[in-house]
Amino acid sequence: MPNKKKAKAEEWLSRACWLDLFGESITELPDRAERIMLLMTSLAQMIEGNREEREAARRAVQNCVEACIPYTRAQILAESAVIPRKQP
């Protein structure tokens, strides 16, 4: 029996999902696509690093989320609340 959580995570993190999520920011605005790519590359390198680098990556992601909240629709915030967040 397939693992439902793993399947959902793979769907959530697929290339198609990222294109749907960022839409024209990736496909029509190369400067934004480059910024997103550099951000993700930097986070990936920090996540693969030592504990301090992983903590820095976690803080960077959390700061990004908090900065985006005022500009995000309430429905999107409610839907993302079901994604469990690990406490440090």
matplotlib code that plots the C-alpha trace (Angstrom):
import matplotlib.pyplot as plt

x = [0.0, 1.5, 2.4, -0.2, 2.0, 4.9, 2.7, 1.2, 4.6, 5.9, 2.9, 3.3, 7.0, 6.7, 7.9, 4.4, 3.3, 6.0, 5.0, 1.4, 2.4, 4.6, 2.8, 4.0, 6.6, 8.6, 7.5, 7.2, 9.5, 13.0, 14.4, 11.9, 12.6, 16.3, 15.6, 13.4, 16.1, 18.9, 16.8, 16.0, 19.7, 20.9, 18.4, 19.3, 22.9, 22.1, 19.8, 22.6, 25.1, 25.6, 23.1, 23.7, 23.2, 20.0, 18.7, 19.6, 17.7, 14.7, 14.8, 15.1, 12.1, 10.0, 11.0, 10.0, 6.6, 6.0, 6.9, 4.5, 1.5, 0.1, 0.0, -1.6, -5.3, -6.9, -8.0, -4.4, -3.3, -6.1, -5.1, -1.5, -2.3, -2.9, 0.7, 2.3, 5.3, 8.0, 9.0, 12.8]
y = [0.0, 3.4, 5.9, 8.7, 11.3, 10.6, 10.7, 14.0, 15.4, 14.3, 15.9, 19.1, 19.4, 18.4, 20.7, 21.1, 22.2, 24.9, 26.2, 26.3, 28.0, 30.7, 30.9, 33.8, 34.7, 31.8, 31.5, 35.2, 37.1, 35.8, 38.0, 36.6, 33.1, 33.7, 35.0, 32.0, 29.7, 31.4, 31.3, 27.6, 26.8, 28.7, 27.0, 23.6, 24.1, 25.3, 22.3, 19.9, 21.6, 21.3, 22.0, 25.7, 26.0, 24.0, 26.3, 29.3, 27.8, 27.2, 30.8, 32.1, 30.1, 31.2, 34.9, 34.6, 33.1, 35.8, 38.6, 37.2, 36.8, 40.4, 39.9, 36.5, 35.7, 34.3, 31.1, 30.3, 30.8, 28.5, 25.8, 26.0, 25.7, 22.0, 21.4, 20.4, 22.5, 20.8, 22.7, 23.0]
z = [0.0, -1.0, 1.7, 1.4, 3.1, 0.8, -2.3, -1.2, -0.5, -3.9, -5.5, -3.5, -4.4, -8.1, -10.9, -12.1, -8.6, -8.4, -11.8, -10.7, -7.5, -8.9, -12.3, -14.5, -11.9, -13.3, -16.9, -17.9, -15.6, -15.8, -13.0, -10.5, -11.7, -11.1, -7.6, -6.7, -8.1, -6.1, -2.9, -3.3, -4.1, -1.1, 1.2, -0.2, 0.5, 4.1, 4.7, 3.6, 6.0, 9.7, 12.4, 12.6, 8.8, 9.0, 11.8, 9.6, 6.7, 9.0, 10.2, 6.7, 5.5, 8.6, 8.0, 4.4, 5.4, 8.0, 5.5, 2.9, 5.3, 4.9, 1.2, 1.2, 0.8, 4.0, 2.1, 1.2, 4.8, 6.1, 3.6, 4.5, 8.2, 7.8, 6.9, 10.2, 11.4, 13.4, 16.6, 17.1]

ax = plt.figure().add_subplot(projection="3d")
ax.plot(x, y, z, "-o")
ax.set_aspect("equal")
plt.show()
